[in-house]
């Protein structure tokens, strides 16, 4: 058998954002769990998506 080097594995984390509609936060959490399962390694954070506009005057200071 060939001598194999021991390869050290690194931990990686993927952050995925998927917007979907739900009437409340609890329902959103349940729908996310249905999609991704109940594994203890999976952490789901629910954040309400908002749309906001910021209007700046033309002579806004830059400093």
ABEGO torsion letter per residue (X at the ends): XBBBBBBBBBBBBBBBBBBBBBABAAAAAAAAAAAAEABAABBBBBBBBBBBBBBBBAABBAX
